Amino acid sequence: MPVVFEMHRPMKPGPALKELIFRAMLRQRAFRLLVVITRALAAVCRDEYPAYSPATLVMPDGADMISEHVQPAALDGARR
């Protein structure tokens, strides 16, 4: 089964066992893609795990800006 791993922060600093398990996952034949949430995290991963740089995808965590034409909705029972 293909493995895609989403990462929100660097593995280091942290427990050595966590890093060991992560590196073992990267070496598995089933590993396909490392998804990170920022370009900065992608850069850290490129430095720490250069062999897996081609298998890294940046997908920012967050939302798009709200259009200026969107008006707030009135909510029943909303507190003021």
ChimeraX attribute file (.defattr): number of C-alpha atoms within 10 A of each C-alpha:
attribute: neighborCount
match mode: 1-to-1
recipient: residues
	/A:1	7
	/A:2	9
	/A:3	14
	/A:4	15
	/A:5	14
	/A:6	15
	/A:7	16
	/A:8	12
	/A:9	15
	/A:10	15
	/A:11	17
	/A:12	11
	/A:13	9
	/A:14	9
	/A:15	9
	/A:16	11
	/A:17	9
	/A:18	13
	/A:19	15
	/A:20	11
	/A:21	10
	/A:22	13
	/A:23	13
	/A:24	11
	/A:25	14
	/A:26	20
	/A:27	11
	/A:28	11
	/A:29	10
	/A:30	12
	/A:31	17
	/A:32	16
	/A:33	18
	/A:34	20
	/A:35	19
	/A:36	23
	/A:37	17
	/A:38	16
	/A:39	13
	/A:40	13
	/A:41	17
	/A:42	21
	/A:43	15
	/A:44	15
	/A:45	21
	/A:46	15
	/A:47	12
	/A:48	14
	/A:49	12
	/A:50	12
	/A:51	12
	/A:52	17
	/A:53	16
	/A:54	10
	/A:55	14
	/A:56	19
	/A:57	16
	/A:58	16
	/A:59	12
	/A:60	12
	/A:61	9
	/A:62	7
	/A:63	6
	/A:64	5
	/A:65	6
	/A:66	8
	/A:67	7
	/A:68	6
	/A:69	6
	/A:70	7
	/A:71	8
	/A:72	6
	/A:73	6
	/A:74	7
	/A:75	7
	/A:76	6
	/A:77	6
	/A:78	6
	/A:79	5
	/A:80	3
